[in-house]
Amino acid sequence: MRKQMDRWEQRRGLDSLVSGSRRWVIVCYIVLVLLLCYGGFMVHDVQQGGWGPLLVRVIPLLLFLPAILMRRARSHAWLAFISLLYFMQGVMIATLPGQMWFGSAITLASMGLFIASAGYARFKSRQEKSVSH
């Protein structure tokens, strides 16, 4: 697998892989935040439980916003790990009656965020190593 990734990096170029994965991180991040806000408002309307459900869902992702804006590779790696929590939440929501599409959308957005963040962390760190040498 590592040889395949190395060949892919040589064929596409690290600069294009870094910019492409960054675009996907931003798109998946925004989609996931919007889905989580929608889910938080949906719970808010049903339970009238305050802003707690919305904040609990969105704050962990919002903590990574400065790191995304500053393009830190290590923070993107951590974001990839955090996105797995949202993947589990999406799978759990998809099993609820009448929530299959909403849960599947969260699952797909978090899976996309995981792949894009992990890719960005790899490509950006390799790009930084090649520049320093």
N, CA, C and O atoms as CSV, one atom per row, in Angstrom:
chain,resi,resn,atom,element,x,y,z
A,1,MET,N,N,0.818,-1.187,0.000
A,1,MET,CA,C,0.000,0.000,0.000
A,1,MET,C,C,0.870,1.262,0.000
A,1,MET,O,O,0.555,2.250,-0.663
A,2,ARG,N,N,1.957,1.204,0.750
A,2,ARG,CA,C,2.835,2.380,0.824
A,2,ARG,C,C,3.451,2.692,-0.534
A,2,ARG,O,O,3.574,3.858,-0.910
A,3,LYS,N,N,3.839,1.650,-1.273
A,3,LYS,CA,C,4.417,1.872,-2.609
A,3,LYS,C,C,3.392,2.482,-3.550
A,3,LYS,O,O,3.728,3.341,-4.366
A,4,GLN,N,N,2.149,2.046,-3.440
A,4,GLN,CA,C,1.095,2.616,-4.272
A,4,GLN,C,C,0.884,4.094,-3.956
A,4,GLN,O,O,0.708,4.912,-4.859
A,5,MET,N,N,0.904,4.425,-2.670
A,5,MET,CA,C,0.747,5.830,-2.282
A,5,MET,C,C,1.927,6.665,-2.782
A,5,MET,O,O,1.738,7.789,-3.247
A,6,ASP,N,N,3.144,6.121,-2.689
A,6,ASP,CA,C,4.315,6.852,-3.179
A,6,ASP,C,C,4.227,7.092,-4.679
A,6,ASP,O,O,4.551,8.180,-5.154
A,7,ARG,N,N,3.791,6.082,-5.427
A,7,ARG,CA,C,3.637,6.255,-6.877
A,7,ARG,C,C,2.561,7.287,-7.191
A,7,ARG,O,O,2.709,8.097,-8.106
A,8,TRP,N,N,1.490,7.248,-6.432
A,8,TRP,CA,C,0.402,8.199,-6.638
A,8,TRP,C,C,0.866,9.620,-6.350
A,8,TRP,O,O,0.500,10.553,-7.065
A,9,GLU,N,N,1.671,9.785,-5.301
A,9,GLU,CA,C,2.215,11.105,-4.978
A,9,GLU,C,C,3.144,11.604,-6.076
A,9,GLU,O,O,3.118,12.786,-6.420
A,10,GLN,N,N,3.959,10.722,-6.627
A,10,GLN,CA,C,4.873,11.126,-7.701
A,10,GLN,C,C,4.110,11.482,-8.965
A,10,GLN,O,O,4.475,12.420,-9.674
A,11,ARG,N,N,3.059,10.739,-9.246
A,11,ARG,CA,C,2.302,10.968,-10.470
A,11,ARG,C,C,1.494,12.265,-10.388
A,11,ARG,O,O,1.476,13.041,-11.344
A,12,ARG,N,N,0.825,12.508,-9.252
A,12,ARG,CA,C,-0.036,13.684,-9.116
A,12,ARG,C,C,0.703,14.917,-8.630
A,12,ARG,O,O,0.330,16.040,-8.972
A,13,GLY,N,N,1.744,14.722,-7.839
A,13,GLY,CA,C,2.479,15.853,-7.275
A,13,GLY,C,C,1.919,16.242,-5.922
A,13,GLY,O,O,0.703,16.297,-5.734
A,14,LEU,N,N,2.807,16.511,-4.982
A,14,LEU,CA,C,2.378,16.826,-3.626
A,14,LEU,C,C,1.570,18.116,-3.545
A,14,LEU,O,O,0.633,18.215,-2.753
A,15,ASP,N,N,1.928,19.100,-4.360
A,15,ASP,CA,C,1.207,20.380,-4.304
A,15,ASP,C,C,-0.269,20.213,-4.660
A,15,ASP,O,O,-1.139,20.765,-3.987
A,16,SER,N,N,-0.547,19.458,-5.707
A,16,SER,CA,C,-1.947,19.263,-6.097
A,16,SER,C,C,-2.684,18.383,-5.088
A,16,SER,O,O,-3.873,18.589,-4.848
A,17,LEU,N,N,-1.997,17.409,-4.495
A,17,LEU,CA,C,-2.640,16.564,-3.486
A,17,LEU,C,C,-2.944,17.346,-2.212
A,17,LEU,O,O,-3.989,17.145,-1.594
A,18,VAL,N,N,-2.041,18.230,-1.820
A,18,VAL,CA,C,-2.277,19.057,-0.638
A,18,VAL,C,C,-3.463,19.985,-0.873
A,18,VAL,O,O,-4.346,20.085,-0.021
A,19,SER,N,N,-3.494,20.659,-2.008
A,19,SER,CA,C,-4.603,21.593,-2.269
A,19,SER,C,C,-5.922,20.854,-2.455
A,19,SER,O,O,-6.963,21.327,-1.999
A,20,GLY,N,N,-5.894,19.718,-3.108
A,20,GLY,CA,C,-7.130,18.951,-3.296
A,20,GLY,C,C,-7.675,18.401,-1.992
A,20,GLY,O,O,-8.879,18.459,-1.743
A,21,SER,N,N,-6.797,17.871,-1.163
A,21,SER,CA,C,-7.266,17.333,0.117
A,21,SER,C,C,-7.742,18.456,1.033
A,21,SER,O,O,-8.672,18.265,1.817
A,22,ARG,N,N,-7.120,19.608,0.941
A,22,ARG,CA,C,-7.572,20.756,1.748
A,22,ARG,C,C,-8.973,21.190,1.340
A,22,ARG,O,O,-9.806,21.491,2.195
A,23,ARG,N,N,-9.236,21.222,0.042
A,23,ARG,CA,C,-10.582,21.564,-0.424
A,23,ARG,C,C,-11.611,20.581,0.117
A,23,ARG,O,O,-12.692,20.978,0.552
A,24,TRP,N,N,-11.268,19.289,0.088
A,24,TRP,CA,C,-12.203,18.277,0.591
A,24,TRP,C,C,-12.380,18.388,2.098
A,24,TRP,O,O,-13.478,18.150,2.603
A,25,VAL,N,N,-11.332,18.742,2.827
A,25,VAL,CA,C,-11.461,18.939,4.270
A,25,VAL,C,C,-12.461,20.058,4.536
A,25,VAL,O,O,-13.347,19.915,5.379
A,26,ILE,N,N,-12.323,21.155,3.830
A,26,ILE,CA,C,-13.205,22.302,4.054
A,26,ILE,C,C,-14.645,21.962,3.691
A,26,ILE,O,O,-15.562,22.298,4.440
A,27,VAL,N,N,-14.857,21.305,2.560
A,27,VAL,CA,C,-16.217,20.944,2.138
A,27,VAL,C,C,-16.853,19.981,3.134
A,27,VAL,O,O,-17.982,20.205,3.572
A,28,CYS,N,N,-16.152,18.922,3.495
A,28,CYS,CA,C,-16.710,17.933,4.425
A,28,CYS,C,C,-16.907,18.526,5.812
A,28,CYS,O,O,-17.868,18.185,6.502
A,29,TYR,N,N,-16.016,19.399,6.223
A,29,TYR,CA,C,-16.134,20.068,7.522
A,29,TYR,C,C,-17.404,20.919,7.567
A,29,TYR,O,O,-18.176,20.842,8.523
A,30,ILE,N,N,-17.613,21.720,6.543
A,30,ILE,CA,C,-18.794,22.588,6.499
A,30,ILE,C,C,-20.072,21.759,6.447
A,30,ILE,O,O,-21.032,22.051,7.161
A,31,VAL,N,N,-20.088,20.730,5.609
A,31,VAL,CA,C,-21.275,19.875,5.508
A,31,VAL,C,C,-21.570,19.216,6.846
A,31,VAL,O,O,-22.724,19.168,7.271
A,32,LEU,N,N,-20.536,18.706,7.515
A,32,LEU,CA,C,-20.747,18.044,8.801
A,32,LEU,C,C,-21.246,19.026,9.858
A,32,LEU,O,O,-22.148,18.693,10.627
A,33,VAL,N,N,-20.683,20.216,9.911
A,33,VAL,CA,C,-21.146,21.219,10.876
A,33,VAL,C,C,-22.603,21.587,10.603
A,33,VAL,O,O,-23.393,21.706,11.540
A,34,LEU,N,N,-22.966,21.767,9.342
A,34,LEU,CA,C,-24.357,22.103,9.009
A,34,LEU,C,C,-25.312,20.978,9.382
A,34,LEU,O,O,-26.395,21.229,9.910
A,35,LEU,N,N,-24.914,19.736,9.109
A,35,LEU,CA,C,-25.755,18.597,9.489
A,35,LEU,C,C,-25.922,18.504,11.002
A,35,LEU,O,O,-27.013,18.223,11.498
A,36,LEU,N,N,-24.839,18.740,11.727
A,36,LEU,CA,C,-24.915,18.676,13.183
A,36,LEU,C,C,-25.756,19.812,13.745
A,36,LEU,O,O,-26.473,19.625,14.728
A,37,CYS,N,N,-25.675,20.992,13.131
A,37,CYS,CA,C,-26.527,22.103,13.559
A,37,CYS,C,C,-27.995,21.774,13.304
A,37,CYS,O,O,-28.852,22.027,14.151
A,38,TYR,N,N,-28.275,21.218,12.146
A,38,TYR,CA,C,-29.644,20.819,11.833
A,38,TYR,C,C,-30.146,19.795,12.846
A,38,TYR,O,O,-31.268,19.911,13.338
A,39,GLY,N,N,-29.333,18.804,13.159
A,39,GLY,CA,C,-29.715,17.798,14.144
A,39,GLY,C,C,-29.900,18.398,15.520
A,39,GLY,O,O,-30.807,17.995,16.248
A,40,GLY,N,N,-29.065,19.349,15.892
A,40,GLY,CA,C,-29.209,20.017,17.176
A,40,GLY,C,C,-30.472,20.833,17.253
A,40,GLY,O,O,-31.144,20.840,18.285
A,41,PHE,N,N,-30.814,21.533,16.161
A,41,PHE,CA,C,-32.056,22.299,16.148
A,41,PHE,C,C,-33.275,21.379,16.151
A,41,PHE,O,O,-34.305,21.702,16.742
A,42,MET,N,N,-33.150,20.233,15.487
A,42,MET,CA,C,-34.239,19.275,15.466
A,42,MET,C,C,-34.518,18.759,16.885
A,42,MET,O,O,-35.675,18.648,17.291
A,43,VAL,N,N,-33.462,18.448,17.629
A,43,VAL,CA,C,-33.620,17.992,19.003
A,43,VAL,C,C,-34.112,19.136,19.873
A,43,VAL,O,O,-34.929,18.929,20.770
A,44,HIS,N,N,-33.621,20.338,19.615
A,44,HIS,CA,C,-34.030,21.522,20.383
A,44,HIS,C,C,-35.538,21.762,20.249
A,44,HIS,O,O,-36.210,22.063,21.235
A,45,ASP,N,N,-36.061,21.629,19.036
A,45,ASP,CA,C,-37.486,21.849,18.817
A,45,ASP,C,C,-38.336,20.779,19.490
A,45,ASP,O,O,-39.424,21.075,19.986
A,46,VAL,N,N,-37.855,19.544,19.513
A,46,VAL,CA,C,-38.631,18.453,20.082
A,46,VAL,C,C,-38.616,18.494,21.602
A,46,VAL,O,O,-39.661,18.320,22.230
A,47,GLN,N,N,-37.466,18.717,22.200
A,47,GLN,CA,C,-37.330,18.583,23.643
A,47,GLN,C,C,-37.378,19.905,24.403
A,47,GLN,O,O,-37.630,19.901,25.608
A,48,GLN,N,N,-37.150,21.005,23.754
A,48,GLN,CA,C,-37.025,22.293,24.426
A,48,GLN,C,C,-36.011,22.204,25.563
A,48,GLN,O,O,-36.231,22.730,26.654
A,49,GLY,N,N,-34.911,21.535,25.287
A,49,GLY,CA,C,-33.894,21.314,26.308
A,49,GLY,C,C,-32.785,22.343,26.290
A,49,GLY,O,O,-31.719,22.090,26.851
A,50,GLY,N,N,-32.987,23.469,25.682
A,50,GLY,CA,C,-31.945,24.480,25.629
A,50,GLY,C,C,-30.999,24.232,24.459
A,50,GLY,O,O,-31.304,23.493,23.523
A,51,TRP,N,N,-29.864,24.866,24.550
A,51,TRP,CA,C,-28.875,24.798,23.476
A,51,TRP,C,C,-27.862,23.679,23.690
A,51,TRP,O,O,-26.939,23.523,22.891
A,52,GLY,N,N,-28.019,22.918,24.732
A,52,GLY,CA,C,-27.078,21.847,25.048
A,52,GLY,C,C,-26.850,20.844,23.929
A,52,GLY,O,O,-25.698,20.568,23.594
A,53,PRO,N,N,-27.913,20.280,23.329
A,53,PRO,CA,C,-27.699,19.298,22.258
A,53,PRO,C,C,-26.925,19.856,21.065
A,53,PRO,O,O,-26.110,19.158,20.462
A,54,LEU,N,N,-27.186,21.117,20.732
A,54,LEU,CA,C,-26.472,21.729,19.610
A,54,LEU,C,C,-25.003,21.956,19.957
A,54,LEU,O,O,-24.115,21.641,19.165
A,55,LEU,N,N,-24.758,22.494,21.129
A,55,LEU,CA,C,-23.381,22.801,21.529
A,55,LEU,C,C,-22.536,21.547,21.698
A,55,LEU,O,O,-21.366,21.530,21.316
A,56,VAL,N,N,-23.118,20.503,22.265
A,56,VAL,CA,C,-22.368,19.259,22.463
A,56,VAL,C,C,-21.954,18.656,21.124
A,56,VAL,O,O,-20.897,18.033,21.023
A,57,ARG,N,N,-22.766,18.835,20.119
A,57,ARG,CA,C,-22.443,18.277,18.803
A,57,ARG,C,C,-21.412,19.104,18.046
A,57,ARG,O,O,-20.549,18.547,17.368
A,58,VAL,N,N,-21.492,20.410,18.154
A,58,VAL,CA,C,-20.711,21.269,17.263
A,58,VAL,C,C,-19.387,21.742,17.870
A,58,VAL,O,O,-18.419,21.934,17.134
A,59,ILE,N,N,-19.320,21.932,19.175
A,59,ILE,CA,C,-18.109,22.509,19.790
A,59,ILE,C,C,-16.840,21.710,19.503
A,59,ILE,O,O,-15.816,22.322,19.203
A,60,PRO,N,N,-16.849,20.367,19.578
A,60,PRO,CA,C,-15.591,19.661,19.271
A,60,PRO,C,C,-15.053,19.970,17.875
A,60,PRO,O,O,-13.840,20.070,17.688
A,61,LEU,N,N,-15.937,20.120,16.902
A,61,LEU,CA,C,-15.473,20.466,15.558
A,61,LEU,C,C,-15.013,21.917,15.469
A,61,LEU,O,O,-14.036,22.218,14.782
A,62,LEU,N,N,-15.704,22.808,16.152
A,62,LEU,CA,C,-15.331,24.223,16.089
A,62,LEU,C,C,-13.972,24.483,16.730
A,62,LEU,O,O,-13.304,25.458,16.384
A,63,LEU,N,N,-13.558,23.631,17.651
A,63,LEU,CA,C,-12.232,23.782,18.257
A,63,LEU,C,C,-11.113,23.585,17.236
A,63,LEU,O,O,-9.999,24.072,17.433
A,64,PHE,N,N,-11.403,22.879,16.154
A,64,PHE,CA,C,-10.400,22.646,15.118
A,64,PHE,C,C,-10.397,23.715,14.028
A,64,PHE,O,O,-9.547,23.681,13.139
A,65,LEU,N,N,-11.318,24.646,14.080
A,65,LEU,CA,C,-11.385,25.677,13.035
A,65,LEU,C,C,-10.103,26.501,12.918
A,65,LEU,O,O,-9.641,26.721,11.798
A,66,PRO,N,N,-9.501,26.971,14.026
A,66,PRO,CA,C,-8.232,27.714,13.872
A,66,PRO,C,C,-7.116,26.864,13.238
A,66,PRO,O,O,-6.322,27.367,12.444
A,67,ALA,N,N,-7.067,25.600,13.589
A,67,ALA,CA,C,-6.035,24.731,13.022
A,67,ALA,C,C,-6.251,24.511,11.529
A,67,ALA,O,O,-5.291,24.429,10.762
A,68,ILE,N,N,-7.509,24.416,11.121
A,68,ILE,CA,C,-7.803,24.258,9.695
A,68,ILE,C,C,-7.408,25.523,8.943
A,68,ILE,O,O,-6.826,25.456,7.861
A,69,LEU,N,N,-7.727,26.670,9.520
A,69,LEU,CA,C,-7.395,27.935,8.866
A,69,LEU,C,C,-5.889,28.168,8.805
A,69,LEU,O,O,-5.396,28.797,7.869
A,70,MET,N,N,-5.153,27.661,9.803
A,70,MET,CA,C,-3.701,27.839,9.821
A,70,MET,C,C,-2.965,26.706,9.097
A,70,MET,O,O,-1.739,26.729,8.999
A,71,ARG,N,N,-3.702,25.727,8.596
A,71,ARG,CA,C,-3.168,24.635,7.768
A,71,ARG,C,C,-2.118,23.798,8.492
A,71,ARG,O,O,-1.055,23.519,7.937
A,72,ARG,N,N,-2.406,23.404,9.706
A,72,ARG,CA,C,-1.473,22.579,10.483
A,72,ARG,C,C,-1.720,21.105,10.192
A,72,ARG,O,O,-2.843,20.619,10.322
A,73,ALA,N,N,-0.678,20.404,9.803
A,73,ALA,CA,C,-0.810,18.990,9.445
A,73,ALA,C,C,-1.164,18.138,10.661
A,73,ALA,O,O,-2.019,17.258,10.566
A,74,ARG,N,N,-0.531,18.381,11.783
A,74,ARG,CA,C,-0.778,17.573,12.979
A,74,ARG,C,C,-2.217,17.735,13.472
A,74,ARG,O,O,-2.845,16.768,13.904
A,75,SER,N,N,-2.725,18.948,13.405
A,75,SER,CA,C,-4.109,19.178,13.822
A,75,SER,C,C,-5.097,18.482,12.896
A,75,SER,O,O,-6.154,18.029,13.335
A,76,HIS,N,N,-4.754,18.400,11.622
A,76,HIS,CA,C,-5.614,17.675,10.686
A,76,HIS,C,C,-5.616,16.185,11.013
A,76,HIS,O,O,-6.635,15.515,10.839
A,77,ALA,N,N,-4.500,15.666,11.481
A,77,ALA,CA,C,-4.463,14.260,11.891
A,77,ALA,C,C,-5.388,14.039,13.080
A,77,ALA,O,O,-6.110,13.044,13.131
A,78,TRP,N,N,-5.368,14.960,14.032
A,78,TRP,CA,C,-6.278,14.852,15.175
A,78,TRP,C,C,-7.722,15.017,14.744
A,78,TRP,O,O,-8.606,14.342,15.271
A,79,LEU,N,N,-7.970,15.892,13.805
A,79,LEU,CA,C,-9.326,16.064,13.274
A,79,LEU,C,C,-9.826,14.771,12.645
A,79,LEU,O,O,-11.006,14.437,12.755
A,80,ALA,N,N,-8.937,14.051,11.993
A,80,ALA,CA,C,-9.328,12.766,11.412
A,80,ALA,C,C,-9.804,11.809,12.503
A,80,ALA,O,O,-10.801,11.109,12.327
A,81,PHE,N,N,-9.097,11.780,13.622
A,81,PHE,CA,C,-9.507,10.903,14.720
A,81,PHE,C,C,-10.840,11.344,15.319
A,81,PHE,O,O,-11.688,10.505,15.624
A,82,ILE,N,N,-11.030,12.639,15.489
A,82,ILE,CA,C,-12.275,13.155,16.057
A,82,ILE,C,C,-13.454,12.869,15.120
A,82,ILE,O,O,-14.570,12.631,15.581
A,83,SER,N,N,-13.209,12.893,13.828
A,83,SER,CA,C,-14.301,12.641,12.883
A,83,SER,C,C,-14.839,11.218,13.017
A,83,SER,O,O,-15.978,10.952,12.632
A,84,LEU,N,N,-14.043,10.309,13.554
A,84,LEU,CA,C,-14.539,8.950,13.765
A,84,LEU,C,C,-15.644,8.907,14.814
A,84,LEU,O,O,-16.517,8.040,14.760
A,85,LEU,N,N,-15.615,9.833,15.766
A,85,LEU,CA,C,-16.707,9.917,16.743
A,85,LEU,C,C,-18.014,10.289,16.052
A,85,LEU,O,O,-19.073,9.759,16.391
A,86,TYR,N,N,-17.940,11.192,15.092
A,86,TYR,CA,C,-19.127,11.580,14.345
A,86,TYR,C,C,-19.576,10.456,13.409
A,86,TYR,O,O,-20.766,10.319,13.126
A,87,PHE,N,N,-18.635,9.666,12.938
A,87,PHE,CA,C,-18.990,8.494,12.138
A,87,PHE,C,C,-19.847,7.543,12.976
A,87,PHE,O,O,-20.883,7.060,12.521
A,88,MET,N,N,-19.398,7.284,14.205
A,88,MET,CA,C,-20.170,6.399,15.085
A,88,MET,C,C,-21.540,6.999,15.392
A,88,MET,O,O,-22.538,6.279,15.431
A,89,GLN,N,N,-21.592,8.303,15.608
A,89,GLN,CA,C,-22.868,8.953,15.884
A,89,GLN,C,C,-23.798,8.837,14.674
A,89,GLN,O,O,-24.992,8.583,14.830
A,90,GLY,N,N,-23.257,9.021,13.484
A,90,GLY,CA,C,-24.074,8.905,12.276
A,90,GLY,C,C,-24.627,7.506,12.094
A,90,GLY,O,O,-25.787,7.344,11.713
A,91,VAL,N,N,-23.815,6.492,12.361
A,91,VAL,CA,C,-24.294,5.114,12.259
A,91,VAL,C,C,-25.398,4.879,13.289
A,91,VAL,O,O,-26.408,4.241,12.989
A,92,MET,N,N,-25.205,5.390,14.492
A,92,MET,CA,C,-26.206,5.222,15.534
A,92,MET,C,C,-27.516,5.930,15.155
A,92,MET,O,O,-28.596,5.371,15.346
A,93,ILE,N,N,-27.428,7.132,14.631
A,93,ILE,CA,C,-28.627,7.869,14.225
A,93,ILE,C,C,-29.316,7.167,13.067
A,93,ILE,O,O,-30.545,7.156,13.002
A,94,ALA,N,N,-28.556,6.582,12.156
A,94,ALA,CA,C,-29.139,5.901,11.000
A,94,ALA,C,C,-29.972,4.692,11.411
A,94,ALA,O,O,-30.850,4.266,10.660
A,95,THR,N,N,-29.710,4.134,12.586
A,95,THR,CA,C,-30.489,2.976,13.031
A,95,THR,C,C,-31.816,3.377,13.674
A,95,THR,O,O,-32.658,2.514,13.924
A,96,LEU,N,N,-32.019,4.656,13.945
A,96,LEU,CA,C,-33.275,5.118,14.542
A,96,LEU,C,C,-34.383,5.111,13.496
A,96,LEU,O,O,-34.116,5.342,12.316
A,97,PRO,N,N,-35.607,4.853,13.904
A,97,PRO,CA,C,-36.719,4.847,12.939
A,97,PRO,C,C,-36.895,6.223,12.288
A,97,PRO,O,O,-36.984,7.239,12.976
A,98,GLY,N,N,-36.941,6.238,10.982
A,98,GLY,CA,C,-37.160,7.471,10.235
A,98,GLY,C,C,-35.940,8.379,10.115
A,98,GLY,O,O,-36.061,9.486,9.591
A,99,GLN,N,N,-34.789,7.953,10.575
A,99,GLN,CA,C,-33.591,8.798,10.553
A,99,GLN,C,C,-32.479,8.230,9.670
A,99,GLN,O,O,-31.334,8.670,9.762
A,100,MET,N,N,-32.804,7.260,8.820
A,100,MET,CA,C,-31.767,6.602,8.033
A,100,MET,C,C,-31.009,7.585,7.134
A,100,MET,O,O,-29.781,7.534,7.063
A,101,TRP,N,N,-31.725,8.472,6.454
A,101,TRP,CA,C,-31.070,9.384,5.515
A,101,TRP,C,C,-30.213,10.417,6.234
A,101,TRP,O,O,-29.109,10.738,5.794
A,102,PHE,N,N,-30.724,10.924,7.329
A,102,PHE,CA,C,-29.972,11.909,8.104
A,102,PHE,C,C,-28.712,11.277,8.700
A,102,PHE,O,O,-27.626,11.853,8.626
A,103,GLY,N,N,-28.865,10.103,9.285
A,103,GLY,CA,C,-27.706,9.404,9.850
A,103,GLY,C,C,-26.694,9.014,8.783
A,103,GLY,O,O,-25.486,9.075,9.012
A,104,SER,N,N,-27.189,8.615,7.622
A,104,SER,CA,C,-26.273,8.264,6.523
A,104,SER,C,C,-25.516,9.481,6.021
A,104,SER,O,O,-24.346,9.378,5.655
A,105,ALA,N,N,-26.175,10.636,6.001
A,105,ALA,CA,C,-25.496,11.867,5.565
A,105,ALA,C,C,-24.384,12.234,6.544
A,105,ALA,O,O,-23.295,12.623,6.123
A,106,ILE,N,N,-24.647,12.116,7.844
A,106,ILE,CA,C,-23.609,12.386,8.843
A,106,ILE,C,C,-22.469,11.385,8.693
A,106,ILE,O,O,-21.298,11.753,8.779
A,107,THR,N,N,-22.813,10.128,8.470
A,107,THR,CA,C,-21.794,9.091,8.307
A,107,THR,C,C,-20.906,9.384,7.102
A,107,THR,O,O,-19.682,9.292,7.200
A,108,LEU,N,N,-21.504,9.732,5.976
A,108,LEU,CA,C,-20.722,10.021,4.767
A,108,LEU,C,C,-19.867,11.272,4.923
A,108,LEU,O,O,-18.715,11.297,4.490
A,109,ALA,N,N,-20.427,12.313,5.541
A,109,ALA,CA,C,-19.656,13.546,5.732
A,109,ALA,C,C,-18.475,13.306,6.671
A,109,ALA,O,O,-17.378,13.813,6.433
A,110,SER,N,N,-18.694,12.544,7.726
A,110,SER,CA,C,-17.595,12.283,8.659
A,110,SER,C,C,-16.556,11.356,8.040
A,110,SER,O,O,-15.364,11.500,8.310
A,111,MET,N,N,-16.990,10.413,7.220
A,111,MET,CA,C,-16.040,9.546,6.536
A,111,MET,C,C,-15.204,10.349,5.537
A,111,MET,O,O,-13.996,10.142,5.421
A,112,GLY,N,N,-15.851,11.259,4.822
A,112,GLY,CA,C,-15.123,12.135,3.910
A,112,GLY,C,C,-14.143,13.026,4.647
A,112,GLY,O,O,-13.029,13.256,4.176
A,113,LEU,N,N,-14.556,13.532,5.811
A,113,LEU,CA,C,-13.664,14.368,6.609
A,113,LEU,C,C,-12.470,13.558,7.115
A,113,LEU,O,O,-11.347,14.061,7.150
A,114,PHE,N,N,-12.708,12.322,7.500
A,114,PHE,CA,C,-11.618,11.469,7.959
A,114,PHE,C,C,-10.593,11.248,6.846
A,114,PHE,O,O,-9.393,11.437,7.050
A,115,ILE,N,N,-11.069,10.851,5.684
A,115,ILE,CA,C,-10.160,10.551,4.564
A,115,ILE,C,C,-9.414,11.809,4.131
A,115,ILE,O,O,-8.202,11.771,3.916
A,116,ALA,N,N,-10.132,12.922,4.002
A,116,ALA,CA,C,-9.499,14.163,3.555
A,116,ALA,C,C,-8.501,14.681,4.587
A,116,ALA,O,O,-7.418,15.135,4.219
A,117,SER,N,N,-8.849,14.621,5.870
A,117,SER,CA,C,-7.952,15.109,6.917
A,117,SER,C,C,-6.700,14.252,7.026
A,117,SER,O,O,-5.592,14.771,7.153
A,118,ALA,N,N,-6.882,12.943,6.977
A,118,ALA,CA,C,-5.725,12.050,7.031
A,118,ALA,C,C,-4.838,12.245,5.810
A,118,ALA,O,O,-3.611,12.241,5.920
A,119,GLY,N,N,-5.457,12.417,4.649
A,119,GLY,CA,C,-4.684,12.670,3.437
A,119,GLY,C,C,-3.943,13.991,3.504
A,119,GLY,O,O,-2.775,14.075,3.126
A,120,TYR,N,N,-4.619,15.017,3.981
A,120,TYR,CA,C,-3.962,16.319,4.100
A,120,TYR,C,C,-2.785,16.248,5.065
A,120,TYR,O,O,-1.721,16.801,4.789
A,121,ALA,N,N,-2.970,15.577,6.186
A,121,ALA,CA,C,-1.882,15.460,7.160
A,121,ALA,C,C,-0.680,14.752,6.534
A,121,ALA,O,O,0.462,15.169,6.730
A,122,ARG,N,N,-0.936,13.693,5.792
A,122,ARG,CA,C,0.168,12.960,5.156
A,122,ARG,C,C,0.847,13.814,4.082
A,122,ARG,O,O,2.067,13.973,4.089
A,123,PHE,N,N,0.065,14.350,3.176
A,123,PHE,CA,C,0.643,15.081,2.055
A,123,PHE,C,C,1.339,16.363,2.503
A,123,PHE,O,O,2.402,16.712,1.988
A,124,LYS,N,N,0.739,17.059,3.459
A,124,LYS,CA,C,1.339,18.314,3.938
A,124,LYS,C,C,2.646,18.042,4.671
A,124,LYS,O,O,3.620,18.773,4.487
A,125,SER,N,N,2.682,17.006,5.497
A,125,SER,CA,C,3.933,16.711,6.212
A,125,SER,C,C,5.021,16.256,5.241
A,125,SER,O,O,6.186,16.612,5.414
A,126,ARG,N,N,4.663,15.491,4.243
A,126,ARG,CA,C,5.662,15.084,3.242
A,126,ARG,C,C,6.127,16.286,2.408
A,126,ARG,O,O,7.295,16.364,2.028
A,127,GLN,N,N,5.224,17.207,2.129
A,127,GLN,CA,C,5.591,18.409,1.396
A,127,GLN,C,C,6.550,19.264,2.215
A,127,GLN,O,O,7.523,19.792,1.676
A,128,GLU,N,N,6.285,19.404,3.514
A,128,GLU,CA,C,7.151,20.185,4.372
A,128,GLU,C,C,8.528,19.536,4.509
A,128,GLU,O,O,9.533,20.244,4.577
A,129,LYS,N,N,8.593,18.201,4.552
A,129,LYS,CA,C,9.872,17.511,4.618
A,129,LYS,C,C,10.671,17.697,3.328
A,129,LYS,O,O,11.888,17.874,3.367
A,130,SER,N,N,9.984,17.655,2.190
A,130,SER,CA,C,10.708,17.813,0.926
A,130,SER,C,C,11.217,19.238,0.745
A,130,SER,O,O,12.248,19.440,0.103
A,131,VAL,N,N,10.527,20.218,1.287
A,131,VAL,CA,C,10.982,21.606,1.203
A,131,VAL,C,C,12.182,21.840,2.096
A,131,VAL,O,O,13.101,22.572,1.728
A,132,SER,N,N,12.179,21.212,3.288
A,132,SER,CA,C,13.275,21.428,4.233
A,132,SER,C,C,14.559,20.726,3.813
A,132,SER,O,O,15.646,21.092,4.261
A,133,HIS,N,N,14.437,19.720,2.954
A,133,HIS,CA,C,15.653,19.006,2.499
A,133,HIS,C,C,16.203,19.589,1.278
A,133,HIS,O,O,17.216,19.110,0.768
